[in-house]
């Protein structure tokens, strides 16, 4: 592809060269979702094996993906994100956010969702899927933690926009209530523990912001930071742009001991009811194991 001389110093133009076309973007989307083997990529994208081989070769040559041998006879490779590839995750999430709002939605800025919308369908399609392997997130206490506790019979994983944030006047619909949600989960923590259920909370806030909130509110469960948008990209979670960044919309996943999503609560309007319902569903999930 020929470029104008001025594009040689333009980061947008150079990034466009790496991404190439929409097939490359979809390949990166699927790798971020944990579909890292050739057959899985071909099945998810619906691309011919010849074209997919070509696209993977280009992304490896550009330093966005790397090949990792997982089988010797016959030789088989997984395609994993490099640091440069991981650096594209915020771009993928931003593209999804833009598409959800301006193409699939009504263009309104909101932290909630309509029951008949694309975000609702995409999130509820997570039921029956397994959380990606190896996706640990930084915790507020300085240690990376898995999304689901390996020692619990079930995990309630909830995402929230952020605490200590000014959502404007009038506030962004659906964004208010994060502190209330944490307090309700905190107060119900003994009941979760008695049921053998772990709780994890995720936002795109930085670790030190989460740590300060956890100390102030005496939060007993781990807070995880998705500031790099790894979880948002892996599960294609709905976001909105507010207070200077991309924020996760409020939702709750109930995950079993095998890290399979069993229930989804989204959108979350009545926060108190959602917390109580997540406990009931997780306890039922625990009893079924």
Buried (B, 14 or more C-beta within 10 A) or exposed (E): EEEEEEBEEEEEBEEBEBBBEEBBBBBBBBBBBBBBBBEBBBEBBEBEEEEBEEBBEBBBEBEBBBEEEEEEEEEBBBBBBBEBBBEBBBBBBBEBBEEBBEEBBEEEBBBBBEEEBBBBEBBBEBEEEBBBEEBEBBBBEEEEBBBBBEEBBBBBBBBBBBBEBEBEEEBBEBBBBBBEBBBBBBEBBEEBBEBBBBBBBBBBBBBEBBBBBBEEBEBEBBBBBBBBBBBBBBBBBBBBBBBEBBBBBBBBBBBBBEBBBBBBBBBBEEBEEBBBBBBEBBBBBBEEE
